[in-house]
Amino acid sequence: MTTVIFGSEGNVGRRLKAAFPGAIGIDRVAGADIVADLKTIDYDAPEIHALLGKAEIVLHVATSPDVDAPDEVHYQAVVDAARLLLACQRYPVPRVLLPSSDWAEPKRGWAAINPYGYSKRMFEEMAAMYRFSTGKICAAMRIGWVAQDLAQVKASAPWLQANYWDDARLIREVKKALDL
């Protein structure tokens, strides 16, 4: 099953790449199978066109995890996701995953929704649009907190610890969202 992971070198992407053997990673940093930035990637370039044409799964986790990043970061994430979905729609890719977050609907005791959360809500709406347009699976999964390591979890606030996803849960939830 051909799997493409956008954001393959990030914290979540590395974990997904390990869980999907043979996955092809696309990221803006060295180490990825294809080095490209979602802002400037040319989906019509022969290599990318051919890759998406045979992709059975596209996992998009190439967004900033910084809840407090400047608004333009979150606007750009929405634009990047829309461009990626439009490229996937051309084929159409049978299974696509977009990154959402609990920040799309903050839990009791959390800070109010902010531009990060609104961008995740947009991802959820774009996933619905893709499903409607293609009849294929597209999920915007509200991923919990994926810490760098257990030391980070132990040092975090209780409310954040309660939202922690270990690797097993992350992989289980991704596969469930994609009906695998």
Phi and psi restraints in degrees (value plus and minus 20) as a CYANA .aco file:
   2 THR   PHI     -96.1   -56.1
   2 THR   PSI      98.1   138.1
   3 THR   PHI    -138.6   -98.6
   3 THR   PSI     113.5   153.5
   4 VAL   PHI    -138.1   -98.1
   4 VAL   PSI     109.6   149.6
   5 ILE   PHI    -136.6   -96.6
   5 ILE   PSI      92.9   132.9
   6 PHE   PHI    -107.6   -67.6
   6 PHE   PSI     102.5   142.5
   7 GLY   PHI      73.4   113.4
   7 GLY   PSI      10.8    50.8
   8 SER   PHI     -84.8   -44.8
   8 SER   PSI     -39.7     0.3
   9 GLU   PHI    -119.6   -79.6
   9 GLU   PSI     -19.4    20.6
  10 GLY   PHI    -102.1   -62.1
  10 GLY   PSI    -199.8  -159.8
  11 ASN   PHI     -77.4   -37.4
  11 ASN   PSI     -69.4   -29.4
  12 VAL   PHI     -97.7   -57.7
  12 VAL   PSI     -61.5   -21.5
  13 GLY   PHI     -77.4   -37.4
  13 GLY   PSI     -62.3   -22.3
  14 ARG   PHI     -81.0   -41.0
  14 ARG   PSI     -60.3   -20.3
  15 ARG   PHI     -86.8   -46.8
  15 ARG   PSI     -61.0   -21.0
  16 LEU   PHI     -87.6   -47.6
  16 LEU   PSI     -57.5   -17.5
  17 LYS   PHI     -83.1   -43.1
  17 LYS   PSI     -57.6   -17.6
  18 ALA   PHI     -87.6   -47.6
  18 ALA   PSI     -49.9    -9.9
  19 ALA   PHI    -105.5   -65.5
  19 ALA   PSI     -36.0     4.0
  20 PHE   PHI    -139.8   -99.8
  20 PHE   PSI      61.9   101.9
  21 PRO   PHI     -73.9   -33.9
  21 PRO   PSI     115.3   155.3
  22 GLY   PHI      63.4   103.4
  22 GLY   PSI     -19.4    20.6
  23 ALA   PHI     -80.3   -40.3
  23 ALA   PSI     126.7   166.7
  24 ILE   PHI    -120.4   -80.4
  24 ILE   PSI     102.9   142.9
  25 GLY   PHI    -117.0   -77.0
  25 GLY   PSI     115.3   155.3
  26 ILE   PHI    -142.5  -102.5
  26 ILE   PSI     105.7   145.7
  27 ASP   PHI    -175.4  -135.4
  27 ASP   PSI     143.3   183.3
  28 ARG   PHI    -103.7   -63.7
  28 ARG   PSI     -23.1    16.9
  29 VAL   PHI    -133.1   -93.1
  29 VAL   PSI     137.3   177.3
  30 ALA   PHI     -79.5   -39.5
  30 ALA   PSI     128.7   168.7
  31 GLY   PHI      89.7   129.7
  31 GLY   PSI     -43.4    -3.4
  32 ALA   PHI     -95.4   -55.4
  32 ALA   PSI     134.6   174.6
  33 ASP   PHI     -83.7   -43.7
  33 ASP   PSI     -57.2   -17.2
  34 ILE   PHI    -149.4  -109.4
  34 ILE   PSI     102.2   142.2
  35 VAL   PHI    -112.1   -72.1
  35 VAL   PSI      94.2   134.2
  36 ALA   PHI    -179.2  -139.2
  36 ALA   PSI     128.9   168.9
  37 ASP   PHI    -122.1   -82.1
  37 ASP   PSI     116.0   156.0
  38 LEU   PHI     -81.5   -41.5
  38 LEU   PSI     -45.8    -5.8
  39 LYS   PHI     -87.9   -47.9
  39 LYS   PSI     -52.4   -12.4
  40 THR   PHI    -140.0  -100.0
  40 THR   PSI     -21.1    18.9
  41 ILE   PHI     -78.1   -38.1
  41 ILE   PSI     119.9   159.9
  42 ASP   PHI    -119.4   -79.4
  42 ASP   PSI      81.6   121.6
  43 TYR   PHI     -89.4   -49.4
  43 TYR   PSI     -32.3     7.7
  44 ASP   PHI    -113.7   -73.7
  44 ASP   PSI     -24.6    15.4
  45 ALA   PHI     -80.8   -40.8
  45 ALA   PSI     118.6   158.6
  46 PRO   PHI     -70.4   -30.4
  46 PRO   PSI     -64.0   -24.0
  47 GLU   PHI     -84.5   -44.5
  47 GLU   PSI     -63.5   -23.5
  48 ILE   PHI     -92.6   -52.6
  48 ILE   PSI     -62.5   -22.5
  49 HIS   PHI     -77.7   -37.7
  49 HIS   PSI     -67.7   -27.7
  50 ALA   PHI     -85.5   -45.5
  50 ALA   PSI     -59.7   -19.7
  51 LEU   PHI     -84.3   -44.3
  51 LEU   PSI     -68.5   -28.5
  52 LEU   PHI     -87.2   -47.2
  52 LEU   PSI     -49.7    -9.7
  53 GLY   PHI     -85.0   -45.0
  53 GLY   PSI     -46.8    -6.8
  54 LYS   PHI    -127.5   -87.5
  54 LYS   PSI     -21.8    18.2
  55 ALA   PHI     -86.5   -46.5
  55 ALA   PSI     114.9   154.9
  56 GLU   PHI    -122.2   -82.2
  56 GLU   PSI     -43.4    -3.4
  57 ILE   PHI    -159.2  -119.2
  57 ILE   PSI     113.8   153.8
  58 VAL   PHI    -142.6  -102.6
  58 VAL   PSI     102.3   142.3
  59 LEU   PHI    -129.2   -89.2
  59 LEU   PSI      98.7   138.7
  60 HIS   PHI    -127.5   -87.5
  60 HIS   PSI      87.9   127.9
  61 VAL   PHI    -150.7  -110.7
  61 VAL   PSI       8.2    48.2
  62 ALA   PHI    -114.5   -74.5
  62 ALA   PSI      35.8    75.8
  63 THR   PHI    -146.3  -106.3
  63 THR   PSI     140.7   180.7
  64 SER   PHI     -92.2   -52.2
  64 SER   PSI     113.1   153.1
  65 PRO   PHI    -105.2   -65.2
  65 PRO   PSI     -18.5    21.5
  66 ASP   PHI    -100.2   -60.2
  66 ASP   PSI      82.7   122.7
  67 VAL   PHI     -79.3   -39.3
  67 VAL   PSI     -49.4    -9.4
  68 ASP   PHI    -122.0   -82.0
  68 ASP   PSI      -4.9    35.1
  69 ALA   PHI     -82.5   -42.5
  69 ALA   PSI     136.9   176.9
  70 PRO   PHI     -76.8   -36.8
  70 PRO   PSI     130.3   170.3
  71 ASP   PHI     -71.3   -31.3
  71 ASP   PSI     -58.8   -18.8
  72 GLU   PHI     -81.9   -41.9
  72 GLU   PSI     -48.2    -8.2
  73 VAL   PHI     -83.0   -43.0
  73 VAL   PSI     -63.1   -23.1
  74 HIS   PHI     -95.5   -55.5
  74 HIS   PSI     -55.4   -15.4
  75 TYR   PHI     -81.8   -41.8
  75 TYR   PSI     -64.0   -24.0
  76 GLN   PHI     -83.8   -43.8
  76 GLN   PSI     -56.7   -16.7
  77 ALA   PHI     -81.1   -41.1
  77 ALA   PSI     -58.6   -18.6
  78 VAL   PHI     -87.1   -47.1
  78 VAL   PSI     -65.0   -25.0
  79 VAL   PHI     -81.2   -41.2
  79 VAL   PSI     -65.4   -25.4
  80 ASP   PHI     -81.5   -41.5
  80 ASP   PSI     -63.1   -23.1
  81 ALA   PHI     -85.6   -45.6
  81 ALA   PSI     -59.5   -19.5
  82 ALA   PHI     -83.8   -43.8
  82 ALA   PSI     -62.9   -22.9
  83 ARG   PHI     -82.8   -42.8
  83 ARG   PSI     -62.6   -22.6
  84 LEU   PHI     -83.9   -43.9
  84 LEU   PSI     -65.0   -25.0
  85 LEU   PHI     -83.0   -43.0
  85 LEU   PSI     -59.5   -19.5
  86 LEU   PHI     -82.5   -42.5
  86 LEU   PSI     -59.9   -19.9
  87 ALA   PHI     -85.3   -45.3
  87 ALA   PSI     -62.5   -22.5
  88 CYS   PHI     -84.7   -44.7
  88 CYS   PSI     -53.0   -13.0
  89 GLN   PHI     -87.7   -47.7
  89 GLN   PSI     -47.2    -7.2
  90 ARG   PHI     -80.4   -40.4
  90 ARG   PSI     -45.7    -5.7
  91 TYR   PHI    -113.8   -73.8
  91 TYR   PSI     -56.6   -16.6
  92 PRO   PHI     -99.9   -59.9
  92 PRO   PSI     128.1   168.1
  93 VAL   PHI     -88.9   -48.9
  93 VAL   PSI     109.5   149.5
  94 PRO   PHI     -86.0   -46.0
  94 PRO   PSI     -51.1   -11.1
  95 ARG   PHI    -158.8  -118.8
  95 ARG   PSI     103.7   143.7
  96 VAL   PHI    -152.0  -112.0
  96 VAL   PSI     118.8   158.8
  97 LEU   PHI    -141.9  -101.9
  97 LEU   PSI     109.3   149.3
  98 LEU   PHI    -130.8   -90.8
  98 LEU   PSI     129.7   169.7
  99 PRO   PHI    -107.0   -67.0
  99 PRO   PSI      96.4   136.4
 100 SER   PHI    -129.6   -89.6
 100 SER   PSI    -187.8  -147.8
 101 SER   PHI    -180.8  -140.8
 101 SER   PSI     137.4   177.4
 102 ASP   PHI     -81.8   -41.8
 102 ASP   PSI     -37.8     2.2
 103 TRP   PHI     -87.9   -47.9
 103 TRP   PSI     -32.6     7.4
 104 ALA   PHI     -89.5   -49.5
 104 ALA   PSI     -40.6    -0.6
 105 GLU   PHI    -172.1  -132.1
 105 GLU   PSI      60.4   100.4
 106 PRO   PHI     -74.0   -34.0
 106 PRO   PSI     123.1   163.1
 107 LYS   PHI     -98.7   -58.7
 107 LYS   PSI     144.1   184.1
 108 ARG   PHI     -75.7   -35.7
 108 ARG   PSI     111.6   151.6
 109 GLY   PHI      72.1   112.1
 109 GLY   PSI     -29.4    10.6
 110 TRP   PHI    -108.0   -68.0
 110 TRP   PSI     146.9   186.9
 111 ALA   PHI     -85.9   -45.9
 111 ALA   PSI     140.3   180.3
 112 ALA   PHI     -84.3   -44.3
 112 ALA   PSI     141.2   181.2
 113 ILE   PHI     -78.5   -38.5
 113 ILE   PSI     126.2   166.2
 114 ASN   PHI    -155.0  -115.0
 114 ASN   PSI    -196.6  -156.6
 115 PRO   PHI     -75.2   -35.2
 115 PRO   PSI     -55.6   -15.6
 116 TYR   PHI     -78.1   -38.1
 116 TYR   PSI     -69.8   -29.8
 117 GLY   PHI     -82.5   -42.5
 117 GLY   PSI     -60.6   -20.6
 118 TYR   PHI     -85.0   -45.0
 118 TYR   PSI     -56.0   -16.0
 119 SER   PHI     -84.3   -44.3
 119 SER   PSI     -56.4   -16.4
 120 LYS   PHI     -88.7   -48.7
 120 LYS   PSI     -55.8   -15.8
 121 ARG   PHI     -81.9   -41.9
 121 ARG   PSI     -58.2   -18.2
 122 MET   PHI     -83.1   -43.1
 122 MET   PSI     -60.0   -20.0
 123 PHE   PHI     -79.9   -39.9
 123 PHE   PSI     -60.5   -20.5
 124 GLU   PHI     -83.0   -43.0
 124 GLU   PSI     -60.8   -20.8
 125 GLU   PHI     -88.9   -48.9
 125 GLU   PSI     -58.1   -18.1
 126 MET   PHI     -85.9   -45.9
 126 MET   PSI     -55.5   -15.5
 127 ALA   PHI     -83.0   -43.0
 127 ALA   PSI     -62.7   -22.7
 128 ALA   PHI     -82.8   -42.8
 128 ALA   PSI     -60.2   -20.2
 129 MET   PHI     -83.2   -43.2
 129 MET   PSI     -62.8   -22.8
 130 TYR   PHI     -82.3   -42.3
 130 TYR   PSI     -65.9   -25.9
 131 ARG   PHI     -79.1   -39.1
 131 ARG   PSI     -65.0   -25.0
 132 PHE   PHI     -83.6   -43.6
 132 PHE   PSI     -64.8   -24.8
 133 SER   PHI     -92.3   -52.3
 133 SER   PSI     -52.3   -12.3
 134 THR   PHI    -131.7   -91.7
 134 THR   PSI     -43.4    -3.4
 135 GLY   PHI      55.8    95.8
 135 GLY   PSI     -11.2    28.8
 136 LYS   PHI    -119.0   -79.0
 136 LYS   PSI     151.5   191.5
 137 ILE   PHI    -100.2   -60.2
 137 ILE   PSI     107.9   147.9
 138 CYS   PHI    -165.9  -125.9
 138 CYS   PSI      99.3   139.3
 139 ALA   PHI    -139.7   -99.7
 139 ALA   PSI     117.2   157.2
 140 ALA   PHI    -126.9   -86.9
 140 ALA   PSI      79.0   119.0
 141 MET   PHI    -109.9   -69.9
 141 MET   PSI     109.6   149.6
 142 ARG   PHI     -98.4   -58.4
 142 ARG   PSI      70.0   110.0
 143 ILE   PHI     -94.8   -54.8
 143 ILE   PSI     113.3   153.3
 144 GLY   PHI     -92.9   -52.9
 144 GLY   PSI    -189.1  -149.1
 145 TRP   PHI     -98.8   -58.8
 145 TRP   PSI     101.2   141.2
 146 VAL   PHI    -126.5   -86.5
 146 VAL   PSI      80.2   120.2
 147 ALA   PHI     -93.6   -53.6
 147 ALA   PSI     138.7   178.7
 148 GLN   PHI     -84.3   -44.3
 148 GLN   PSI     -60.2   -20.2
 149 ASP   PHI    -181.5  -141.5
 149 ASP   PSI     154.8   194.8
 150 LEU   PHI     -87.0   -47.0
 150 LEU   PSI     -49.5    -9.5
 151 ALA   PHI     -81.6   -41.6
 151 ALA   PSI     -59.7   -19.7
 152 GLN   PHI     -84.6   -44.6
 152 GLN   PSI     -58.5   -18.5
 153 VAL   PHI     -84.0   -44.0
 153 VAL   PSI     -68.4   -28.4
 154 LYS   PHI     -82.5   -42.5
 154 LYS   PSI     -49.5    -9.5
 155 ALA   PHI    -108.7   -68.7
 155 ALA   PSI     -22.5    17.5
 156 SER   PHI    -110.5   -70.5
 156 SER   PSI     146.6   186.6
 157 ALA   PHI     -87.4   -47.4
 157 ALA   PSI     131.8   171.8
 158 PRO   PHI     -76.3   -36.3
 158 PRO   PSI     -58.4   -18.4
 159 TRP   PHI     -84.1   -44.1
 159 TRP   PSI     -53.1   -13.1
 160 LEU   PHI     -96.5   -56.5
 160 LEU   PSI     -60.5   -20.5
 161 GLN   PHI     -76.6   -36.6
 161 GLN   PSI     -57.2   -17.2
 162 ALA   PHI     -86.4   -46.4
 162 ALA   PSI     -39.5     0.5
 163 ASN   PHI    -123.7   -83.7
 163 ASN   PSI      -9.8    30.2
 164 TYR   PHI     -92.3   -52.3
 164 TYR   PSI     113.6   153.6
 165 TRP   PHI    -135.2   -95.2
 165 TRP   PSI     102.5   142.5
 166 ASP   PHI    -100.1   -60.1
 166 ASP   PSI     155.1   195.1
 167 ASP   PHI     -79.8   -39.8
 167 ASP   PSI     -60.7   -20.7
 168 ALA   PHI     -81.3   -41.3
 168 ALA   PSI     -63.7   -23.7
 169 ARG   PHI     -87.7   -47.7
 169 ARG   PSI     -62.5   -22.5
 170 LEU   PHI     -75.3   -35.3
 170 LEU   PSI     -71.2   -31.2
 171 ILE   PHI     -85.2   -45.2
 171 ILE   PSI     -63.7   -23.7
 172 ARG   PHI     -79.0   -39.0
 172 ARG   PSI     -65.5   -25.5
 173 GLU   PHI     -89.3   -49.3
 173 GLU   PSI     -57.3   -17.3
 174 VAL   PHI     -83.8   -43.8
 174 VAL   PSI     -68.0   -28.0
 175 LYS   PHI     -84.4   -44.4
 175 LYS   PSI     -57.5   -17.5
 176 LYS   PHI     -84.1   -44.1
 176 LYS   PSI     -64.6   -24.6
 177 ALA   PHI     -82.8   -42.8
 177 ALA   PSI     -50.1   -10.1
 178 LEU   PHI    -114.4   -74.4
 178 LEU   PSI     -16.5    23.5
 179 ASP   PHI      39.3    79.3
 179 ASP   PSI      26.2    66.2
